[in-house]
């Protein structure tokens, strides 16, 4: 775990962690831990956060940063496969 979800910060935009947490019906500290990658949200919480931020809840469970460009993703995928 322990991977910062920079894409989540991108989707949050000008909203505060407190605002997103309140709208998602979770504690701000829980949201902070999710955003920092210290915790993974349950599916139910991921869906609520996704709804609040207008992003696909499944992004929480993907290894690739969803705001990367296509070429960046292809490079990352290529380097992952070359290490296997």
C-alpha positions as CSV (number, residue, x, y, z in Angstrom):
1,X,0.0,0.0,0.0
2,X,1.6,3.3,1.1
3,X,1.5,5.0,-2.3
4,X,0.3,8.5,-2.6
5,X,-2.8,8.8,-4.8
6,X,-1.8,12.0,-6.7
7,X,-4.7,11.3,-9.1
8,X,-7.1,11.6,-6.1
9,X,-5.7,15.0,-5.3
10,X,-6.1,16.0,-8.9
11,X,-9.8,15.0,-8.8
12,X,-10.3,16.7,-5.5
13,X,-9.3,20.0,-7.1
14,X,-10.2,23.0,-4.8
15,X,-12.2,20.9,-2.4
16,X,-10.7,20.3,1.0
17,X,-10.2,16.8,2.5
18,X,-12.8,17.8,5.1
19,X,-15.4,18.6,2.4
20,X,-14.8,15.4,0.5
21,X,-14.8,13.3,3.7
22,X,-18.1,14.9,4.9
23,X,-19.8,14.3,1.5
24,X,-18.5,10.7,1.4
25,X,-19.7,10.1,5.0
26,X,-16.3,9.3,6.4
27,X,-13.9,10.9,8.9
28,X,-11.4,13.4,7.5
29,X,-8.5,11.4,8.9
30,X,-9.8,8.3,7.1
31,X,-10.0,10.2,3.8
32,X,-6.5,11.6,4.4
33,X,-5.1,8.0,4.9
34,X,-6.8,6.9,1.7
35,X,-5.4,9.9,-0.3
36,X,-1.9,9.3,1.1
37,X,-2.1,5.6,0.2
38,X,-1.9,4.5,3.8
39,X,-5.3,2.7,3.6
40,X,-7.4,1.3,0.8
41,X,-11.1,2.2,1.0
42,X,-13.8,-0.4,1.1
43,X,-15.7,-0.8,-2.1
44,X,-18.7,1.1,-0.5
45,X,-16.4,4.0,0.5
46,X,-14.6,4.0,-2.8
47,X,-18.0,4.3,-4.6
48,X,-19.0,7.2,-2.4
49,X,-15.7,9.1,-2.9
50,X,-16.0,8.4,-6.6
51,X,-19.5,9.8,-6.7
52,X,-18.4,12.9,-4.8
53,X,-15.4,13.5,-7.0
54,X,-16.8,12.3,-10.3
55,X,-14.3,9.6,-10.9
56,X,-14.6,5.8,-11.3
57,X,-14.4,4.1,-7.9
58,X,-12.4,1.2,-9.5
59,X,-9.4,3.6,-9.8
60,X,-8.7,3.0,-6.2
61,X,-7.7,-0.6,-7.0
62,X,-5.7,0.0,-10.1
63,X,-1.9,0.1,-10.0
64,X,-1.5,2.7,-12.8
65,X,-2.1,6.4,-12.2
66,X,-5.3,7.2,-14.1
67,X,-4.2,10.8,-15.0
68,X,-1.1,9.6,-16.8
69,X,-0.9,10.1,-20.5
70,X,-1.3,7.0,-22.8
71,X,2.4,7.0,-23.6
72,X,3.4,7.2,-19.9
73,X,1.0,4.3,-19.1
74,X,2.5,2.3,-22.0
75,X,6.0,2.9,-20.8
76,X,5.0,1.9,-17.2
77,X,3.3,-1.2,-18.4
78,X,6.2,-2.1,-20.6
79,X,8.7,-1.7,-17.7
80,X,6.5,-3.8,-15.4
81,X,6.4,-6.6,-17.9
82,X,10.1,-6.5,-18.5
83,X,10.8,-7.1,-14.8
84,X,8.7,-10.2,-14.6
